[in-house]
């Protein structure tokens, strides 16, 4: 899916670059395509599955009665 997105952005870049008068606008989809490519490369190089990231997430400490800011918490 991401390869299709990158290819679509490259095609839009080429079309805008070849259109007289708006060639400078070709930099926008080109920059987006490069950012998506870098994001995908970083994702693959991390070698971490989404499930592993979720398992490593710490539980939230909610404020309120009995929370970390409650002075009577341990009474």
C-alpha positions as CSV (number, residue, x, y, z in Angstrom):
1,X,0.0,0.0,0.0
2,X,2.8,2.4,0.9
3,X,4.6,1.7,-2.4
4,X,1.5,2.7,-4.3
5,X,1.3,6.0,-2.3
6,X,5.0,6.7,-3.1
7,X,4.5,5.9,-6.8
8,X,1.4,8.1,-7.0
9,X,3.3,11.0,-5.4
10,X,6.2,10.5,-7.9
11,X,3.8,10.6,-10.8
12,X,2.1,13.8,-9.5
13,X,5.6,15.3,-9.1
14,X,6.5,14.4,-12.7
15,X,3.2,15.8,-14.0
16,X,3.6,19.1,-12.1
17,X,7.2,19.4,-13.1
18,X,6.3,19.2,-16.8
19,X,3.4,21.6,-16.6
20,X,4.5,25.1,-17.6
21,X,4.3,27.7,-14.9
22,X,3.8,25.5,-11.9
23,X,6.9,23.4,-11.9
24,X,7.9,24.7,-8.4
25,X,4.8,23.0,-7.0
26,X,6.4,19.7,-7.9
27,X,8.5,20.0,-4.8
28,X,5.6,19.5,-2.4
29,X,4.6,15.9,-3.5
30,X,8.3,15.1,-4.0
31,X,9.0,16.1,-0.4
32,X,6.0,14.1,0.9
33,X,7.2,11.0,-1.1
34,X,10.6,11.3,0.4
35,X,9.2,11.7,3.9
36,X,7.0,8.6,3.4
37,X,10.0,6.6,2.1
38,X,12.1,7.6,5.1
39,X,9.3,6.7,7.5
40,X,8.9,3.3,5.9
41,X,12.6,2.7,6.0
42,X,12.7,3.6,9.7
43,X,9.8,1.4,10.4
44,X,11.4,-1.6,8.8
45,X,14.8,-1.0,10.4
46,X,13.3,-0.8,13.9
47,X,12.4,-4.5,13.8
48,X,9.7,-3.9,16.4
49,X,6.2,-5.3,15.9
50,X,3.2,-3.1,16.8
51,X,2.2,-5.7,19.4
52,X,5.6,-5.4,21.1
53,X,5.2,-1.7,21.3
54,X,1.8,-2.0,22.9
55,X,3.2,-4.5,25.5
56,X,6.0,-2.2,26.5
57,X,3.6,0.8,27.1
58,X,3.4,1.7,30.8
59,X,0.0,1.9,32.4
60,X,-1.3,5.4,33.0
61,X,-1.5,6.7,36.6
62,X,-4.8,8.5,36.7
63,X,-5.3,11.5,39.0
64,X,-8.2,11.6,41.5
65,X,-9.1,9.8,44.6
66,X,-6.4,7.2,45.3
67,X,-4.2,8.5,42.6
68,X,-0.5,9.6,42.9
69,X,-1.6,13.2,43.9
70,X,-4.0,12.0,46.7
71,X,-2.5,12.9,50.2
72,X,-4.7,10.2,51.9
73,X,-3.7,7.5,49.4
74,X,-1.9,5.2,51.9
75,X,-4.2,5.7,54.9
